[in-house]
Structure formats: C-alpha cells, structure tokens
Amino acid sequence: MVEIHRTAIGRGAEALASDHVAADGFRVLWRNVRIGPLEIDLVAKKDNLVIIVEVRSRGPGALEGPLASITWKKRRLLLRAARGLWRGRLKKMPDVQRVRIDVIAITSSPTEPPRIEWIRGAITEDTR
C-alpha cells in the first residue's frame, strides 16, 4: 500500500515537472523512458537542446530534501542512461546539438503550493 502511494506521488511530481518545463518553452518528448534497466523521468526539447530531467520529490516531514536524495550512484546511473538515450534515439535527430541533465526538485506541503526548484545542468560527466 505504501509503495502504491509513493508511486502516485512520484507520478504527480513528474506531471508537475512536465508542465513546468513546457511552460518554459520545452516540448516534452518522452516520460518514463526505459533504457535497458534504467529509467529517465522526463526528456524535453527546445530548439537544438534536449534536456534529460530527473524528478525528485519529498513531502512534509521528510528527513532529507529532494536534492539530498541524489547520490553518487544515482548520478552515475543518470549519466549511463543519458549515454544510452543518445546512442539509441537522440543522435538520429539531426536538429539535436546539445544534451543536458537537469534535476527538478519538488517539495510539497499540505498548506502551500508545491515548491519547484529546477537545477539546470545539475549532472555532468565530471561529478567529483
């Protein structure tokens, strides 16, 4: 039962993130893209830029914020998924010149609207 609730919260956060990037002029290409065993939450495009978005959400009373939940292992998996997406789909798109990995952190509260924080270029190859 708890897992179903967490999945629903995650899907709701992904929908908020999707709306947020669309409001900034991006066209959402895919949501929940599987690259082998890996999953990318959101892929969007604006002009010659494609963004790969990791969506993290936390509710009231969480012990850590959404950004703190991105470990070195998660960063490594996101980079691997981005490389797979490039090889499998993006390099075939002639108008794609740049790819960036962003993080959208959503913090919800029962009394206020969700707080959305968009960190552009949050994950890079050099993540030391």
Backbone as a chain_set.jsonl record, in Angstrom:
{"seq": "MVEIHRTAIGRGAEALASDHVAADGFRVLWRNVRIGPLEIDLVAKKDNLVIIVEVRSRGPGALEGPLASITWKKRRLLLRAARGLWRGRLKKMPDVQRVRIDVIAITSSPTEPPRIEWIRGAITEDTR", "coords": {"N": [[0.816, -1.196, 0.0], [1.92, 1.287, 0.79], [3.879, 1.561, -1.174], [2.347, 1.923, -3.498], [1.23, 4.414, -2.924], [3.563, 5.992, -2.827], [4.37, 5.734, -5.507], [2.245, 7.023, -6.802], [2.589, 9.63, -5.818], [5.098, 10.178, -6.916], [4.501, 10.062, -9.683], [2.737, 12.195, -9.835], [4.489, 14.289, -9.205], [6.187, 14.132, -11.408], [4.392, 14.884, -13.405], [3.92, 17.549, -12.651], [6.521, 18.56, -13.039], [6.782, 18.147, -15.786], [4.821, 19.906, -16.787], [5.988, 22.246, -15.899], [8.455, 22.471, -17.349], [7.373, 22.612, -19.886], [6.026, 25.045, -19.736], [8.177, 26.685, -19.855], [8.841, 26.669, -22.451], [9.746, 24.284, -23.551], [9.303, 21.256, -25.399], [7.827, 18.363, -24.464], [9.207, 15.296, -25.011], [9.353, 12.578, -24.199], [8.184, 10.598, -21.442], [9.15, 8.78, -18.585], [11.113, 7.018, -19.785], [12.515, 3.984, -20.763], [15.73, 2.699, -20.666], [17.193, 0.044, -21.242], [17.752, -1.434, -18.139], [17.473, 0.969, -16.883], [15.797, 4.075, -16.067], [14.538, 7.105, -17.346], [13.114, 10.012, -16.164], [11.985, 12.241, -17.55], [12.11, 13.668, -20.78], [12.847, 16.386, -22.745], [12.617, 18.948, -25.317], [13.987, 21.885, -26.73], [14.509, 24.075, -29.237], [17.74, 23.418, -30.305], [18.45, 21.965, -28.133], [18.297, 19.247, -25.903], [16.864, 18.201, -22.925], [17.429, 16.073, -20.231], [15.627, 15.016, -17.599], [15.729, 14.497, -14.187], [13.425, 13.814, -11.772], [12.76, 14.68, -8.5], [11.079, 14.245, -5.463], [9.725, 15.299, -2.346], [7.789, 15.068, 0.579], [5.988, 16.723, 3.263], [7.656, 16.564, 6.392], [9.696, 14.889, 5.612], [12.891, 13.404, 6.063], [15.106, 14.205, 4.662], [15.83, 16.596, 2.07], [14.642, 16.842, -1.367], [16.834, 17.159, -3.14], [18.992, 16.168, -1.719], [18.692, 13.5, -1.991], [19.95, 12.588, -4.223], [22.377, 10.605, -4.94], [25.888, 9.689, -5.404], [25.814, 7.322, -6.798], [23.309, 7.445, -8.075], [23.782, 9.63, -9.756], [25.744, 8.535, -11.427], [24.219, 6.492, -12.663], [22.339, 8.067, -14.014], [23.994, 9.369, -15.868], [24.812, 7.155, -17.36], [22.341, 6.341, -18.402], [21.754, 8.601, -19.943], [23.778, 8.487, -21.877], [22.996, 6.116, -23.143], [20.481, 6.877, -24.132], [21.299, 8.821, -25.934], [22.785, 7.256, -27.806], [20.752, 5.513, -28.674], [18.503, 7.042, -29.52], [18.692, 9.939, -29.665], [20.953, 10.775, -31.244], [20.104, 10.271, -33.769], [18.465, 12.297, -34.385], [18.614, 15.027, -36.309], [18.535, 17.752, -35.594], [19.346, 17.997, -32.984], [21.742, 19.265, -30.966], [22.803, 19.675, -28.48], [22.871, 18.181, -25.236], [21.586, 18.027, -22.017], [21.657, 17.348, -18.529], [19.269, 17.782, -16.174], [17.892, 18.55, -12.928], [14.828, 18.44, -11.309], [13.457, 19.462, -8.42], [10.91, 18.847, -6.164], [9.06, 20.026, -3.54], [6.552, 19.314, -1.382], [3.706, 20.528, 0.451], [1.069, 20.412, 2.796], [-0.269, 22.787, 3.192], [0.581, 24.746, 1.454], [1.315, 25.728, -1.986], [3.125, 23.422, -4.138], [6.701, 23.599, -3.98], [8.911, 24.278, -6.53], [12.025, 23.543, -7.744], [14.395, 24.063, -10.142], [17.247, 22.778, -11.336], [19.462, 23.484, -13.608], [21.62, 21.718, -15.739], [22.583, 20.065, -13.729], [23.807, 17.559, -13.437], [26.837, 16.373, -14.554], [29.479, 15.034, -16.637], [31.813, 15.23, -15.173], [31.621, 14.658, -12.103], [32.873, 14.844, -9.663]], "CA": [[0.0, 0.0, 0.0], [2.813, 2.446, 0.845], [4.545, 1.661, -2.472], [1.378, 2.498, -4.433], [1.147, 5.829, -2.574], [4.812, 6.616, -3.282], [4.332, 5.782, -6.969], [1.292, 8.078, -7.17], [3.247, 10.911, -5.52], [6.145, 10.343, -7.925], [3.871, 10.379, -10.975], [2.229, 13.562, -9.717], [5.648, 15.188, -9.286], [6.628, 14.124, -12.804], [3.428, 15.684, -14.168], [4.227, 18.945, -12.333], [7.78, 18.892, -13.708], [6.489, 18.196, -17.213], [4.129, 21.175, -17.008], [6.946, 23.326, -15.616], [9.377, 22.64, -18.479], [6.56, 23.045, -21.031], [5.77, 26.468, -19.549], [9.425, 27.371, -20.195], [9.033, 26.588, -23.897], [10.218, 22.973, -23.982], [8.313, 20.272, -25.849], [8.108, 17.082, -23.817], [9.314, 14.211, -25.987], [9.028, 11.294, -23.572], [8.17, 10.466, -19.979], [9.447, 7.434, -18.09], [11.794, 6.294, -20.862], [13.351, 2.865, -20.316], [16.98, 2.454, -21.387], [17.572, -1.198, -20.569], [17.204, -1.46, -16.78], [17.449, 2.332, -16.359], [14.645, 4.873, -16.451], [14.664, 8.56, -17.344], [11.794, 10.526, -15.828], [11.432, 13.197, -18.494], [13.006, 14.145, -21.836], [12.178, 17.501, -23.423], [13.448, 19.584, -26.336], [13.744, 23.287, -27.086], [15.488, 24.423, -30.264], [18.691, 22.318, -30.534], [18.801, 21.432, -26.811], [17.463, 18.235, -25.258], [17.145, 18.05, -21.503], [17.061, 14.842, -19.544], [15.255, 15.544, -16.293], [15.477, 13.626, -13.045], [12.462, 14.469, -10.887], [12.841, 14.209, -7.119], [10.055, 14.901, -4.656], [9.626, 14.978, -0.931], [6.626, 15.66, 1.219], [6.233, 17.282, 4.588], [8.176, 15.623, 7.377], [10.79, 14.062, 5.079], [14.137, 13.619, 6.789], [16.043, 14.909, 3.776], [15.191, 17.267, 0.952], [14.704, 16.069, -2.616], [18.167, 17.207, -3.752], [19.901, 15.324, -0.942], [18.474, 12.094, -2.336], [20.71, 12.236, -5.426], [23.672, 10.08, -4.502], [26.875, 9.5, -6.483], [25.352, 6.182, -7.595], [22.234, 7.936, -8.93], [24.416, 10.447, -10.796], [26.379, 7.603, -12.37], [23.152, 5.841, -13.431], [21.777, 9.063, -14.927], [24.949, 9.539, -16.966], [24.736, 5.952, -18.192], [21.068, 6.406, -19.128], [21.873, 9.67, -20.95], [24.587, 7.954, -22.985], [22.153, 5.154, -23.852], [19.47, 7.625, -24.875], [21.99, 9.433, -27.073], [23.076, 6.217, -28.804], [19.55, 4.869, -29.179], [17.465, 7.896, -30.102], [18.981, 11.36, -29.896], [21.904, 11.057, -32.32], [19.381, 10.136, -35.03], [17.693, 13.522, -34.57], [19.623, 15.946, -36.843], [18.496, 19.088, -35.012], [19.814, 17.965, -31.598], [23.167, 19.576, -30.876], [23.237, 19.689, -27.081], [22.098, 17.399, -24.282], [21.897, 18.474, -20.657], [20.927, 16.623, -17.488], [18.744, 18.691, -15.167], [17.131, 17.974, -11.827], [13.725, 19.243, -10.792], [13.137, 19.04, -7.051], [9.583, 19.319, -5.777], [8.767, 19.86, -2.126], [5.12, 19.577, -1.201], [3.218, 20.864, 1.782], [-0.399, 20.375, 2.775], [-0.847, 24.126, 3.341], [1.107, 25.667, 0.445], [1.554, 25.08, -3.286], [4.438, 22.767, -4.193], [7.859, 24.418, -4.342], [9.628, 23.631, -7.633], [13.377, 24.056, -7.931], [14.94, 23.493, -11.371], [18.697, 22.941, -11.4], [19.878, 23.228, -14.99], [22.985, 21.213, -15.818], [22.919, 19.564, -12.392], [24.649, 16.366, -13.524], [27.784, 16.443, -15.656], [30.43, 13.912, -16.653], [32.779, 15.437, -14.098], [30.801, 14.804, -10.894], [33.686, 14.651, -8.45]], "C": [[0.862, 1.262, 0.0], [3.49, 2.65, -0.505], [3.616, 2.271, -3.525], [1.269, 4.0, -4.185], [2.393, 6.568, -3.052], [4.841, 6.752, -4.796], [3.399, 6.892, -7.44], [1.894, 9.458, -6.915], [4.312, 11.192, -6.564], [5.572, 10.709, -9.281], [3.296, 11.792, -10.964], [3.351, 14.585, -9.822], [6.168, 15.254, -10.716], [5.682, 14.944, -13.68], [3.658, 17.173, -13.914], [5.493, 19.4, -13.058], [7.572, 19.027, -15.206], [5.806, 19.511, -17.57], [5.088, 22.354, -16.847], [7.902, 23.544, -16.796], [8.613, 23.082, -19.729], [6.261, 24.541, -20.939], [6.999, 27.306, -19.889], [9.755, 27.232, -21.687], [9.576, 25.269, -24.416], [9.037, 22.129, -24.449], [8.712, 18.94, -25.23], [8.086, 15.999, -24.876], [8.852, 12.886, -25.394], [9.002, 11.445, -22.064], [8.415, 9.001, -19.644], [10.036, 6.546, -19.178], [12.669, 5.203, -20.255], [14.545, 2.748, -21.248], [17.562, 1.207, -20.723], [16.948, -1.208, -19.181], [17.04, -0.06, -16.17], [16.197, 3.068, -16.829], [14.973, 6.354, -16.344], [13.262, 9.118, -17.145], [11.175, 11.353, -16.944], [12.501, 13.608, -19.502], [12.228, 15.218, -22.597], [13.163, 18.199, -24.347], [13.003, 21.018, -26.553], [14.862, 23.703, -28.02], [16.424, 23.23, -30.475], [19.127, 21.648, -29.234], [17.784, 20.392, -26.358], [17.86, 18.184, -23.797], [16.616, 16.706, -21.027], [16.823, 15.266, -18.103], [15.027, 14.408, -15.302], [14.573, 14.399, -12.105], [12.57, 13.834, -9.513], [11.796, 14.953, -6.315], [10.112, 14.405, -3.221], [8.417, 15.704, -0.372], [6.979, 16.229, 2.573], [6.731, 16.199, 5.549], [9.28, 14.724, 6.865], [12.073, 14.409, 5.822], [15.183, 14.351, 5.961], [15.262, 15.547, 2.639], [15.356, 16.459, -0.32], [16.095, 16.071, -3.249], [19.16, 16.311, -3.018], [19.771, 13.856, -1.305], [19.233, 11.673, -3.599], [22.133, 11.88, -5.008], [24.639, 9.992, -5.685], [26.449, 8.347, -7.383], [24.242, 6.618, -8.554], [22.803, 8.787, -10.054], [25.05, 9.564, -11.862], [25.341, 6.907, -13.248], [22.504, 6.816, -14.418], [22.702, 9.3, -16.114], [24.905, 8.347, -17.911], [23.45, 5.957, -19.026], [21.122, 7.467, -20.225], [22.693, 9.195, -22.144], [23.771, 6.955, -23.81], [21.071, 5.841, -24.672], [20.091, 8.292, -26.092], [22.215, 8.402, -28.177], [21.808, 5.676, -29.454], [18.576, 5.766, -29.914], [17.967, 9.269, -30.535], [19.949, 11.627, -31.043], [21.278, 10.908, -33.704], [18.561, 11.387, -35.343], [18.656, 14.627, -35.015], [19.633, 17.332, -36.198], [18.904, 19.122, -33.533], [21.319, 18.18, -31.587], [23.697, 19.519, -29.451], [22.295, 18.831, -26.241], [22.555, 17.823, -22.888], [21.079, 17.648, -19.677], [20.571, 17.612, -16.386], [18.081, 17.893, -14.053], [16.025, 18.956, -11.465], [13.325, 18.637, -9.454], [11.805, 19.671, -6.655], [9.36, 18.988, -4.306], [7.318, 20.247, -1.915], [4.796, 19.822, 0.263], [1.698, 20.838, 1.736], [-1.029, 21.771, 2.793], [-0.399, 25.12, 2.27], [1.228, 24.948, -0.894], [2.936, 24.428, -3.3], [5.531, 23.764, -4.588], [8.665, 23.648, -5.376], [10.968, 24.32, -7.798], [13.991, 23.32, -9.124], [16.423, 23.807, -11.431], [19.144, 22.505, -12.788], [21.345, 22.79, -14.996], [23.481, 20.632, -14.495], [23.891, 18.391, -12.418], [25.543, 16.506, -14.764], [28.71, 15.238, -15.584], [31.442, 14.022, -15.518], [32.017, 15.711, -12.817], [31.599, 14.558, -9.626], [33.274, 15.559, -7.351]], "O": [[0.558, 2.211, -0.722], [3.66, 3.788, -0.942], [4.065, 3.059, -4.358], [1.22, 4.78, -5.137], [2.288, 7.655, -3.62], [5.288, 7.774, -5.317], [3.726, 7.622, -8.375], [1.718, 10.363, -7.731], [4.423, 12.318, -7.049], [6.11, 11.584, -9.96], [3.36, 12.502, -11.968], [3.187, 15.629, -10.454], [6.551, 16.326, -11.185], [6.13, 15.626, -14.601], [3.601, 17.976, -14.845], [5.532, 20.493, -13.624], [8.13, 19.929, -15.83], [6.175, 20.156, -18.551], [5.001, 23.34, -17.58], [8.131, 24.684, -17.197], [9.141, 23.84, -20.542], [6.244, 25.231, -21.958], [6.882, 28.497, -20.179], [10.831, 27.636, -22.126], [9.841, 25.145, -25.612], [7.919, 22.273, -23.955], [9.82, 18.454, -25.455], [7.08, 15.801, -25.557], [8.063, 12.163, -26.002], [9.689, 12.288, -21.487], [7.942, 8.102, -20.34], [9.524, 5.462, -19.456], [13.462, 5.46, -19.35], [14.391, 2.702, -22.469], [18.328, 1.303, -19.763], [15.74, -1.012, -19.05], [16.523, 0.074, -15.061], [15.612, 2.727, -17.857], [15.6, 6.8, -15.383], [12.332, 8.75, -17.863], [9.994, 11.201, -17.257], [13.648, 13.864, -19.136], [11.101, 14.99, -23.035], [14.377, 18.07, -24.195], [11.811, 21.327, -26.558], [16.033, 23.686, -27.64], [15.954, 22.137, -30.791], [20.068, 20.854, -29.23], [16.575, 20.617, -26.417], [19.044, 18.13, -23.466], [15.516, 16.277, -21.376], [17.718, 15.814, -17.458], [14.243, 13.49, -15.545], [14.906, 15.507, -11.685], [12.484, 12.614, -9.369], [11.64, 16.165, -6.468], [10.49, 13.269, -2.935], [8.075, 16.807, -0.8], [8.141, 16.215, 2.979], [6.271, 15.058, 5.507], [9.764, 13.87, 7.608], [12.31, 15.568, 6.165], [16.047, 15.038, 6.508], [14.172, 15.097, 2.289], [16.124, 15.497, -0.353], [16.494, 15.068, -3.842], [20.07, 15.757, -3.635], [20.64, 13.052, -0.967], [19.159, 10.511, -3.999], [22.967, 12.75, -4.76], [24.243, 10.198, -6.832], [26.69, 8.38, -8.59], [24.232, 6.209, -9.715], [22.352, 8.678, -11.194], [24.905, 9.819, -13.058], [25.557, 6.748, -14.45], [22.158, 6.429, -15.535], [22.236, 9.418, -17.247], [24.955, 8.516, -19.129], [23.468, 5.619, -20.21], [20.595, 7.256, -21.317], [22.34, 9.469, -23.291], [23.851, 6.953, -25.038], [20.782, 5.422, -25.793], [19.482, 8.327, -27.162], [21.879, 8.64, -29.337], [21.792, 5.41, -30.656], [17.891, 5.315, -30.833], [17.692, 9.709, -31.651], [19.785, 12.618, -31.755], [21.845, 11.362, -34.697], [18.023, 11.52, -36.442], [19.437, 15.121, -34.201], [20.651, 18.022, -36.255], [18.816, 20.173, -32.898], [22.077, 17.376, -32.131], [24.895, 19.336, -29.234], [21.093, 18.762, -26.497], [23.749, 17.958, -22.621], [19.937, 17.288, -19.964], [21.446, 18.2, -15.75], [17.754, 16.717, -14.217], [16.263, 20.157, -11.333], [12.917, 17.479, -9.362], [11.608, 20.878, -6.796], [9.458, 17.835, -3.886], [6.906, 21.364, -2.228], [5.505, 19.388, 1.17], [1.106, 21.209, 0.722], [-2.201, 21.922, 2.446], [-0.942, 26.222, 2.186], [1.242, 23.718, -0.946], [3.822, 24.841, -2.552], [5.315, 24.65, -5.415], [9.059, 22.506, -5.14], [11.035, 25.537, -7.972], [14.093, 22.093, -9.113], [16.814, 24.967, -11.561], [19.195, 21.315, -13.098], [22.194, 23.403, -14.35], [24.67, 20.706, -14.187], [24.712, 18.247, -11.512], [25.057, 16.727, -15.873], [28.723, 14.512, -14.591], [31.874, 13.009, -14.968], [31.785, 16.869, -12.472], [31.048, 14.109, -8.621], [33.857, 15.521, -6.267]]}, "num_chains": 1, "name": "protein.A"}
